Amino acid sequence: MKTHEYDLLIIGAGVSGTALLYLASRYTDLKRIGIIDKYAAPARVNSLSSNNSQTLHCGDIETNYTLDKALKVQRAANMLKNYAVGQADAHHIIFKYPKMVLGVGEAECRQLRERFETFSPHYPNLKLLDKKAIARIEPAVAMVDGGFRDDEIVALGATDEYTAVNYEALSSSFVRQAQSVTDKQIDMHLDEYVKHIKIDDERFLIETRYTCYQARAIVVCAGGHSLKLAHDLGYGLHYSCLPVAGSYYFTPAVLKGKVYTVQNDALPFAAIHGDPDVLVPGKTRFGPTALVLPILERYNIRTMPDFLQVFRFDKRVAKVLLDLIRNRDIRNYMLKNILFEIPLVRKWLFLKDARIIVPSLRFRDLKFAHNVGGIRPQLIDKDHQKLLLGEAKIDTGIGAIFNMTPSPGGTSCLENAEIDLRTIVQHLGAHIDEEAFKQDLLGEDHRHTDTDFTGRILSGEDAA
Ligand SMILES: Cc1cc2nc3c(=O)[nH]c(=O)nc-3n(C[C@H](O)[C@H](O)[C@H](O)COP(=O)(O)OP(=O)(O)OC[C@H]3O[C@@H](n4cnc5c(N)ncnc54)[C@H](O)[C@@H]3O)c2cc1C
């Protein structure tokens, strides 16, 4: 058996793991850093460009975020933006499109007007848009058959912001930048499936099929599989995992940018949105749906045993599931999402939801997006008997951290990596170059570039 020894070993080369690889290589004095993934390239699971909505969440148009949560996400989004716009290939990573959240009907319009009062001081680009203003940005949202739609609509939106990210390209960029650091050992091991993690004499032993890696500290960023590896080590046993898959539909390019809808508080990931797909020009992608599936990785049935291992079904999990089903909104929503997977029926049902955004959409415009959409590993906290909605972290306090990252895990990759980095650096007695970190990632938008509304970044000459 070969052995490799690291100060820090990261398991999982999605956007979370590669962000940490980048931060640890660039901003610490750790000398030996490794990253392992079971696939042949980084970002093949939820960070794959087709498996998520590619949104850079800033908090202003996500109506399920309170101001506190929104400002936290805004900081994370700014870190990502500061990194991305500084890259030579920024135009492959980050994109500008108009964005808005659409309120339909009196109650939602009132809610958005109130939100504008609270949020606009913190979001200077945010505008309250009436029907005419919406029509100027997104004609298909405000107009039907050449006239304005009849129902009351209002939107909150911005037209000159970075709103989309190719998280797959971002992951590759993090790896490239990490590997360009020359005075350190930065290793990437692909096609290596981590089977077990053990602790031996204050070191972690990470076993794959042919190799036993040793590390002084580990951070596991393996999506739902993080929980499985944590359970193996005896941590996080009070968590169960509920995998929520998301599917999408393509239509012709009816939207210029991202159009979100108002979330139902009981169902924070339920409202669909329409988005350009950064890799599929000429189309709009609507979704995601939300379907609970007994697998940890979309389109990978071999992850079913892993799901059964992390589900840890018992009375407390049953109670959380029963509470969810007892809520009429959630029950109906779950049923609808089961129907969303049945060919033909699903198109009619989905059309009804998509028409809230674009009233003139026709049945024949919708095409189910096959092999698109990942799985959000939502955790159930058995001790408090509730479903957790954001990212979750198990910090063992002994130099091992396990991350489970549903939405907005792409947006918060650098901020989440920063949290882990600080914990690991303290554990190992290492140091962070705070000055460089702050200057590169926490600065204001000092490298602003102009873009047109197609998402293409315009260079200085183009813009002039
Ligand atoms: C439908 C959907 C829409 C979303 N939309 C957005 C959005 O618009 N904006 C946003 O910010 N976020 C969004 N998210 C969330 C975002 O996609 C994820 O939070 C993010 O991609 C998670 O990255 P990760 O690196 O933690 O996990 P992943 O990208 O899933 O990477 C985990 C890695 O671990 C590896 N791995 C797993 N087990 C092992 C093992 N045993 N050994 C070795 N390697 C292993 C896998 O191969 C994989 O590469 C969305 C998610 C979904 C599902």
The ligand as an ORCA input file, in Angstrom:
! r2SCAN-3c Opt
* xyz 0 1
  C     -31.210     21.483     -7.911
  C     -30.165     22.304     -7.235
  C     -30.081     23.665     -7.498
  C     -29.099     24.430     -6.849
  N     -28.966     25.735     -7.179
  C     -28.017     26.488     -6.588
  C     -27.827     27.832     -6.958
  O     -28.470     28.336     -7.873
  N     -26.910     28.566     -6.304
  C     -26.136     28.028     -5.288
  O     -25.348     28.752     -4.707
  N     -26.263     26.736     -4.930
  C     -27.173     25.956     -5.573
  N     -27.301     24.633     -5.259
  C     -26.421     24.083     -4.251
  C     -25.037     23.795     -4.826
  O     -25.129     23.146     -6.078
  C     -24.302     22.917     -3.853
  O     -24.391     23.481     -2.550
  C     -22.827     22.806     -4.188
  O     -22.622     22.416     -5.523
  C     -22.223     21.785     -3.240
  O     -20.878     21.638     -3.534
  P     -20.047     20.540     -2.754
  O     -18.663     20.670     -3.225
  O     -20.297     20.674     -1.293
  O     -20.727     19.160     -3.175
  P     -20.627     18.409     -4.581
  O     -20.488     19.343     -5.701
  O     -21.765     17.459     -4.598
  O     -19.266     17.633     -4.458
  C     -19.082     16.545     -3.591
  C     -17.870     15.783     -4.102
  O     -17.568     14.736     -3.177
  C     -17.170     13.608     -3.931
  N     -17.354     12.422     -3.095
  C     -18.486     12.004     -2.496
  N     -18.257     10.885     -1.795
  C     -16.949     10.591     -1.950
  C     -16.116      9.551     -1.473
  N     -16.576      8.585     -0.661
  N     -14.815      9.538     -1.847
  C     -14.313     10.507     -2.665
  N     -15.057     11.517     -3.142
  C     -16.358     11.560     -2.785
  C     -18.076     13.645     -5.144
  O     -17.542     12.898     -6.229
  C     -18.146     15.137     -5.447
  O     -17.168     15.557     -6.380
  C     -28.236     23.832     -5.910
  C     -28.316     22.459     -5.670
  C     -29.251     21.695     -6.342
  C     -29.276     20.222     -6.125
*
